[in-house]
């Protein structure tokens, strides 16, 4: 939005979670396709006095790159087609918001968006949808603490892959309208694949199992009976938090930076922890709530970035 409004952006490198290499190239390629020039120095400078619609392919379905491309294209002159776009629920929400503000976006929820640029956007009233990642985190929380949790106003239409993954761990969930009841007080038994093979939970672009829930899946699996392989395909440092769970008593084999085998159930003991990122921090909080004894978690601001009023 800064580029579309002011025509020039000069920003330092972004921060955020340290979960592996998070490339900016897809963002830059999208801006260049729309007529911007990009100069990299200690930060980056992007200039585009006159954004023009274009037909371009994103080299990866990045959520934030897609969102940046959408916000630039909706105020560009002419028609744009974004191919291989991300289609996560929050991307869909952004598109619906922009349409209510006067934008012309078609193909919402697919991996190809068609955008008719408009001269300006107007104000509107918009309600952001419930967070499917937060909902999935509560599924893990219920299972690890042996609790029954009821989530009202759940984004049920966006939970297919999430619930499939947790049900593979044996977590029972029932749905009534937009109310989700997680029966964590029932025994969780990992469902083996055909011929007794170890089941796998792996992430991928939407609508696959969300990458932001792999950490939650790992800690959930520590309290389920059976063995499961959790494969985090997107980020090569997200699984490194598992050594903290091992220190609490979890039985986890880190095969490589992307894969962990979890054997459950295990009795977790409270200990000192430090949150490295939002999702690992939430996984540690869930582990601490299910552990015997007291845990102290440092750097809780990381968790608060992703979970409102988590305390």
C-alpha positions in Angstrom: 0.0 0.0 0.0 2.9 2.4 0.6 4.1 1.9 -3.0 0.6 2.4 -4.5 0.0 5.5 -2.4 3.4 7.3 -2.5 5.1 5.8 -5.5 8.3 5.1 -3.6 9.3 2.9 -0.6 12.6 2.9 1.3 12.6 0.4 4.1 15.1 -1.6 6.2 15.2 -5.4 6.0 12.1 -7.0 7.7 12.3 -8.8 11.1 9.9 -11.4 12.3 10.2 -15.1 13.4 13.6 -16.7 13.0 12.4 -20.0 11.4 14.7 -20.2 8.4 15.4 -18.4 5.3 12.5 -16.1 4.3 13.3 -14.7 0.9 12.0 -11.4 -0.4 12.6 -12.1 -4.1 9.0 -13.0 -4.8 7.9 -9.6 -3.5 10.4 -7.8 -5.7 9.5 -9.8 -8.8 5.8 -9.0 -8.3 6.6 -5.3 -8.0 8.8 -5.3 -11.0 6.1 -7.0 -13.1 3.8 -4.1 -12.2 6.4 -1.6 -13.4 8.4 -0.8 -10.3 12.1 -0.6 -10.0 13.9 -2.3 -7.1 17.3 -1.3 -5.7 18.9 -3.4 -2.9 21.3 -1.8 -0.5 21.4 -2.0 3.3 17.6 -2.2 3.0 15.6 -1.9 -0.2 14.2 0.9 -2.3 11.2 0.4 -4.6 10.0 3.1 -6.9 6.9 3.2 -9.2 5.4 6.5 -10.1 3.0 4.7 -12.4 2.0 1.1 -11.6 0.6 -0.8 -14.6 -1.4 -4.0 -14.6 0.4 -7.1 -15.7 0.0 -10.9 -16.1 2.7 -12.6 -14.0 3.6 -15.8 -12.2 4.8 -15.9 -8.6 7.8 -18.3 -8.2 6.3 -19.5 -4.9 2.8 -19.1 -3.5 4.0 -16.8 -0.7 1.2 -15.4 1.4 2.8 -12.0 2.1 4.1 -11.6 -1.5 0.6 -12.4 -2.8 -0.9 -9.8 -0.4 1.7 -7.2 -1.5 1.0 -7.9 -5.2 -2.7 -7.6 -4.6 -2.5 -4.3 -2.8 -0.3 -2.9 -5.6 -2.3 -4.3 -8.5 -5.7 -3.1 -7.2 -4.5 0.5 -7.6 -2.5 -0.1 -10.8 -3.8 1.0 -14.2 -5.4 -1.8 -16.2 -5.9 -5.5 -15.6 -3.6 -7.8 -13.7 -3.5 -11.6 -13.4 -1.5 -13.1 -10.5 -0.8 -16.8 -11.2 0.4 -19.3 -8.5 -1.0 -16.9 -5.8 -1.5 -17.9 -2.2 -5.1 -18.6 -1.3 -5.0 -18.8 2.5 -8.1 -17.5 4.5 -6.3 -14.3 5.4 -5.5 -13.6 1.7 -9.2 -14.2 0.9 -10.1 -11.8 3.7 -7.9 -9.1 2.2 -9.5 -9.6 -1.2 -13.0 -9.3 0.2 -12.0 -6.1 2.1 -10.5 -4.5 -1.0 -13.6 -5.4 -3.0 -15.8 -3.7 -0.4 -13.6 -0.7 -0.7 -14.2 -0.6 -4.5 -11.6 -2.9 -5.9 -12.3 -5.5 -8.6 -10.8 -8.9 -7.6 -12.0 -12.2 -9.0 -10.8 -15.7 -8.4 -10.8 -15.3 -4.6 -9.8 -18.6 -2.9 -8.0 -19.9 -6.0 -4.4 -19.8 -7.1 -5.1 -17.3 -9.9 -6.4 -13.8 -9.2 -7.7 -11.4 -11.8 -7.6 -7.8 -10.6 -9.1 -4.7 -12.3 -7.2 -1.7 -11.1 -9.2 1.3 -9.8 -8.1 4.9 -9.3 -8.8 4.9 -5.6 -10.4 3.0 -2.8 -13.1 4.1 -0.4 -13.8 3.4 3.3 -15.9 0.5 4.5 -16.8 -1.6 7.5 -15.4 -5.1 7.5 -15.2 -7.9 10.0 -12.0 -10.0 9.9 -12.7 -13.8 10.0 -11.7 -16.0 12.9 -8.2 -17.2 12.8 -7.9 -20.9 11.7 -4.3 -21.1 13.1 -5.5 -19.9 16.5 -8.4 -22.5 16.3 -5.9 -25.2 15.4 -3.7 -24.3 18.4 -6.7 -24.7 20.7 -7.2 -28.2 19.3 -3.6 -29.0 20.4 -4.1 -27.4 23.7 -7.1 -29.5 24.5 -5.4 -32.7 23.6 -2.2 -32.0 25.6 -4.0 -30.9 28.7 -6.7 -33.6 28.6 -9.4 -31.0 28.5 -12.6 -30.4 26.6 -12.6 -27.0 24.9 -15.4 -25.4 23.0 -14.5 -22.9 20.4 -17.4 -20.6 19.2 -17.4 -18.8 16.0 -14.8 -21.2 14.6 -13.9 -20.8 10.9 -15.2 -24.3 10.1 -15.1 -23.8 6.4 -11.3 -23.4 6.6 -10.5 -26.3 9.0 -10.6 -29.4 6.7 -6.9 -30.0 6.5 -6.2 -28.9 10.1 -8.8 -31.3 11.6 -7.6 -34.1 9.3 -4.1 -33.7 10.7 -5.2 -33.7 14.3 -7.6 -36.6 13.8 -4.7 -38.6 12.4 -3.2 -38.1 15.9 -6.4 -39.5 17.4 -7.8 -36.1 18.6 -11.6 -36.2 18.5 -13.4 -33.1 17.4 -17.1 -32.5 16.8 -18.7 -29.7 14.9 -22.1 -28.1 15.4 -22.7 -25.2 13.0 -19.7 -22.9 13.7 -19.0 -24.3 17.1 -16.1 -26.7 17.6 -15.9 -29.0 20.5 -12.4 -30.6 21.1 -12.6 -33.8 23.2 -9.1 -33.7 24.6 -10.3 -35.5 27.7 -10.5 -38.7 25.6 -7.6 -41.0 24.8 -5.7 -40.1 21.6 -4.4 -43.0 19.6 -2.3 -42.3 16.4 -4.0 -43.8 13.4 -1.4 -45.9 11.4 -1.3 -45.8 7.7 -2.1 -48.8 5.5 0.0 -51.9 6.4 1.1 -50.4 9.7 3.2 -47.6 8.2 4.1 -44.7 10.4 1.7 -41.9 9.5 2.9 -38.5 8.4 1.7 -35.0 9.0 3.2 -32.6 6.5 2.5 -29.0 5.6 2.1 -27.3 2.2 0.4 -24.3 0.5 -3.2 -23.8 1.2 -5.4 -25.8 1.4 -2.9 -28.3 2.8 -2.1 -28.6 6.5 -0.8 -25.2 7.6 2.9 -24.7 8.2 2.1 -22.6 11.2 0.5 -25.6 12.9 3.4 -28.1 12.6 4.9 -27.0 15.9 1.5 -27.5 17.5 1.2 -30.9 15.9 4.6 -32.0 17.3 3.7 -31.1 20.9 0.3 -32.7 20.5 1.8 -35.9 19.3 3.9 -36.2 22.5 0.7 -37.0 24.4 -0.8 -39.4 21.8 -0.3 -43.1 21.8 1.8 -44.1 18.8 4.4 -42.8 16.4 4.1 -40.1 13.8 6.4 -38.3 11.4 5.9 -34.5 11.3 7.4 -33.0 8.1 7.9 -29.2 8.0 8.6 -28.6 4.3 8.7 -24.8 4.2 11.2 -23.6 6.9 14.4 -25.3 7.8 14.7 -23.9 11.4 11.2 -24.3 12.7 11.8 -27.8 14.1 14.8 -26.8 16.2 12.6 -26.0 19.2 12.0 -29.8 19.7 15.2 -30.0 21.8 13.3 -28.1 24.5 10.5 -30.6 24.4 13.0 -33.4 24.7 14.4 -31.6 27.8 10.9 -31.8 29.2 10.8 -35.6 28.7 9.3 -35.9 25.2 10.5 -38.7 22.9 11.4 -37.0 19.7 14.0 -37.9 17.0 15.0 -34.9 14.9 15.8 -36.6 11.6 16.9 -33.4 9.9 16.0 -29.7 10.0 12.6 -30.5 8.3 11.5 -33.8 9.9 10.8 -35.1 13.4 9.6 -38.5 14.6 7.5 -38.2 17.7 6.8 -41.3 19.9 4.1 -40.9 22.5 2.8 -40.6 25.0 5.4 -39.1 27.3 5.3 -37.4 30.7 6.5 -33.9 30.5 8.2 -32.1 33.3 8.2 -28.3 33.8 11.4 -26.4 33.1 12.8 -23.1 31.9 11.9 -22.3 28.3 12.5 -19.4 25.8 10.1 -18.7 22.9 12.1 -18.5 19.6 9.0 -17.7 17.4 5.3 -17.3 17.6 4.3 -21.0 16.9 7.1 -22.7 18.8 6.4 -20.4 21.7 2.7 -21.4 21.6 3.8 -25.1 21.4 6.0 -24.5 24.5 3.2 -22.9 26.3 0.9 -25.8 25.5 3.6 -28.2 26.7 4.1 -26.3 29.9 0.3 -26.4 30.6 0.3 -30.1 30.2 3.6 -30.7 32.1 4.1 -31.7 35.8 5.5 -28.9 37.9 6.2 -25.3 37.0 7.7 -23.9 33.8 8.9 -20.4 33.1 8.8 -19.1 29.5 11.0 -16.2 28.5 10.4 -13.9 25.5 6.6 -14.2 25.7 6.2 -11.2 23.4 6.8 -13.6 20.5 3.7 -15.6 21.5 1.6 -12.4 22.1 2.3 -11.3 18.5 0.2 -14.2 17.2 -2.3 -14.8 20.0 -4.5 -12.0 21.5 -4.9 -12.1 25.3 -3.2 -15.5 25.5 -2.8 -15.0 29.3 
